[in-house]
Amino acid sequence: MKKTLFLAVFALAAISFSCKQATEESVQTTYEVIGEAEVVPGNYGDIVKEEQILTPAEMVSKVENEGTFQGKITGEIKEVCTKKGCWFTMDLPDGNSMRVTFKDYGFFLPTNSQGFPIVMEGVATLTETDVETLRHYAEDQGKTKEEVEAITEPKKEITFEATGVLIKSKA
């Protein structure tokens, strides 16, 4: 009797724990969104906690001084890839914009997420983006053929590879 009761309690606890874990993970991580989402705020990619966050200005300073930055920053989504949300841009304090891509192409953001505040985690580097890639991005933005062909020079810019993005509700 004691063994049966012990086994029943143990089985119930195991089932309860495993269900709780699955529920927490499914609420906090979204990998399947491609296109528009009915509810945009949420966590995409790895879980991003709102702690130890730097400003974009602090990130830019670290990249300029050290060549790279790893950590979390906050900002606002300016433009999103209109095809499937595989990249977005955000404004930097110097008036330039920064392109954000996703590690290993592992997740996407909703294509209707422009204007939402974010916290993201990943690595920023100073890079030179070649003409072919810049043209690809322009096509993703829906630019005309003439606008795409007008891109003839590579661009030095800060880029960010995110491992996770927390999209917050608009204020």
HELIX and SHEET records of a PDB file:
HELIX    1   1 LYS A    2  GLN A   28  1                                  27    
HELIX    2   2 PRO A   56  GLU A   66  1                                  11    
HELIX    3   3 LYS A  103  TYR A  105  5                                   3    
HELIX    4   4 VAL A  131  ASP A  140  1                                  10    
HELIX    5   5 LYS A  145  GLU A  149  1                                   5    
SHEET    1   A 5 GLY A  42  GLY A  45  0                                        
SHEET    2   A 5 LYS A 155  ILE A 167 -1                                        
SHEET    3   A 5 SER A  97  PHE A 102  1                                        
SHEET    4   A 5 TRP A  87  ASP A  91 -1                                        
SHEET    5   A 5 GLU A  79  VAL A  80 -1                                        
SHEET    1   B 5 GLY A  42  GLY A  45  0                                        
SHEET    2   B 5 LYS A 155  ILE A 167 -1                                        
SHEET    3   B 5 PRO A 117  THR A 129 -1                                        
SHEET    4   B 5 THR A  68  GLU A  76 -1                                        
SHEET    5   B 5 ILE A  53  LEU A  54  1                                        
END                                                                             
